[in-house]
Amino acid sequence: MTTTDLTNRYHLDAYMEGGPARWVLDRGRQPVRAVILHHTGGWYGPPLDASATVAEEIAQTDALARDHRARFGIGPGYHYLGFPSGRLYAVGKWGTQRAHTTGRDPATGERWNVQAVGVCAFGNFEAERPVAGTVSAVRAALDEVNRIAGRVLPMIPHGETPSADASGRGFAQATACPGTHLRTALAWPDGGASDVDLDAVRREVRAAQDRLAEAATLLEALR
């Protein structure tokens, strides 16, 4: 299914605090390094199923965008949104930072909202299983991101995203997002999640944290 591009709909002052220029990135210097997978955790109106209309889906996307703008300064906070109908909407331009994941990548020091594309499925997948259309929409988003990036990017569940604050101190994402059921669905043999070596990611993060701790110790000794 073709992605519906709604990025111009939300690339406006009304949805971007301080105006669009504040959120635009130089992808030459700040490339996309990963995809972080989310769920909305609920609905922004009546729950929708596979029979939902485009108008119903856009109405909920608009409501989510207004909520995120009020809370995070930009809405929607993701780059892609998928629905049970199987429809996929691009809602954040590739060259913009969003507001989907707190903290920084311990390995690079860059904020996740800058270096990761946020892909989100509407629904609560701790409480319910995703229908085929939802899984199809998420996979379509992953395919599109990898095509644009020109390589297969690691896909990280939001709750497992290795994170650090500005000082380099690591912390855990306090969330079950994107939900156990969606993670399970995407870990099928032909899904993307099974190809991601999360253990290798964790090892890299621990090594980066060790290096930061050593540097902090040296700085303290020099004071």
N, C-alpha and C positions, 0 to 999 in steps of 0.2 A: 504494500500500500504506500502511496506517495505521502511524504511528509507535508503537512499544511504549514506554511510559513506565516506565523503571526508576529514575527519579530518587530516589524515596523509599528504594529499596533501598540506595543509596549515600550518602544524606544522613544519615549517622550518625557518631557518634564513632569507630567502628571504621575508617571510611574518611576521616575528616577530622581531622587533628591539631589538638588544642585545641578540638574541637567545632564543629558547624556554624556557630554564630554568628560565628566568626572569619572565615568565608569568604563570608558573605552581604554583598551590595552594595546600595546605594541606586541603582537604575537611573534614578531621576529626575535624580540628579547625575552618575552614571557610566553613560551610555548605551552600548549596543553600537554600534560604528562600523564593524566589518568582520568578515569570516569568514576564518579561517586554516585552510587545508586540509592535512591530514596523512595519512600512512599509518603503520601500526604497525611496518613494516619486517620483520615476521615474524609468527609465531604463538605463542600461549600454550598450546600443546598440538599435537595432530596438525593439519596443514593442513585447512581446511574448504572444501568446494565448494558448488555451488548446491543440493545435496541435503541439506545439514546440517539438523539438527533445532534447534528453539528451545533445547532443553536443552543441546545441544553449544555453541551460540553463547553462551548465558548463562554456561556454565562457563568459556569463554575470557575473557569480559568480567569475570567475578569474579577470574580469575587476573591479568588486566591491572590491575584495581583494586587488588589487594593489592600488586602490584609498584610501582605509582605511589604508593600510600600510603607504602610503605617508603622510596622514593627522593625523593619530592617533597612529601610531607605530605598529599596529597589524591589519591584515586583513585575513578574514572578521572580522568585529567587533562584529558579532553575533555568537550564537551557532548553530542556525538552520535557513535555508532559504526555503521558500515555493513558488511554482510557480502555474500559472493557470492550468497547466497540472494535478495538484494534486500531483506531485512529491515533496518529502521532502528530503532535503540534510542536514546532520549533517556536519557543517563546522568548529566548534570549539570544542575542547575536553572538556568534562564535568569538568575536573580538571584544567581548565585554566580560568584566568580572561580575559575579552574581552574589547571592547571599544564601548558600545552601549548607555550608559546613564551616564550623568555627575552627580557629587555630591554623597552624602552619605544618607543612611537611617537614619533619625533623631532618630528613636527608638533604633538603635544599634550602630550608629556611623561608621558603616562599609560602604565602597564604594559599590554602586550598581553594578559596574562592577565586583566586587568580589562575592557578595552574591546573584546575580540574573542571571538567564539564559536569554539570549536575543533571542527571536523568531521573525523573520522578514519575511514579505510577499513582494514579488516583485510587484511593482505597486504604483500608487498614489491614495489612497482611500479617499482623499478629493474630487478628481475630477471624480472618477469612482467607480462603484460598483464592489465588488469582484465576480468573477465567482465561481461556485460550487467547482471547483478544488482547488482554492486558500483557500477557507474556510476549505475544507477537509484536506489540507496540514497543515494548522495552528492547527486544532484540533488534527491531528495525532502527531504534535510536543508536544502539551500540554499533550496528553496521555502518550507519551514516557517520558517526563520530570517527570510527576507524578509517573510513574512506577519506574523510576530509584531512585527518591527521597523516594519512599515508602509511600507517602502521597500526598494529594491534596494540591498543593501550590497556594497561591493567584496569580491571573493573573492581572497585572496592565497595563493599557494603558500608553505608554511612557509619553504623555502629562500630565497625572494625577499622575505621580510618586512623592510622597512626598520626598522632597530633602533638604539637608542642606550642607553648606560648611564645611571646616575643623574646623572652630571655633564654629560650631553648629547653625549658622544663617541660617534660612530657606529661600528658594527661589523657584520660580515656574519654571518648565521646559517650556521654551519658544517655544513650538511646538504643532502642531495639530496632530502629529504622534500618533497612526497609521492610522489616517483618520476616519472621522465620519462613512463612509459606512462600513468599516471593523468592527468597534466597534459595529455597529448595527447588522451586520450579526452574530457576535459571541454572541450577547445577546439574540438570539432566545432561546425558552424554553429548548432546548436540548443542548445549548451551554455552554461554561465554564464561560463566563463573568458574567452571571446572578447569579452565585453562590458566587461571591466575594462581601463581605460586605465592599464597599469602605468607607461608612460612619464610620464604626468601625475603618478602617485604618486611616482615617483622625482624628478621636478622639484620637487615640493612638499617632499620630504624634503631635497633638496640646499639649497633655499632656507632651510628651517628650520635646517639645520646651519650655514649661512653666518651666519644671525642669531645663533645661539648662539656662534659663534666671535668675531663682532664684540663681543658682550656680554662675553665672557671677556677680550678685549683691553682693553676700556674699564675693566673692573674691575681688571685688572692695572696699568693706567696710573694708577689712582686710589690705589693702595696706597703 
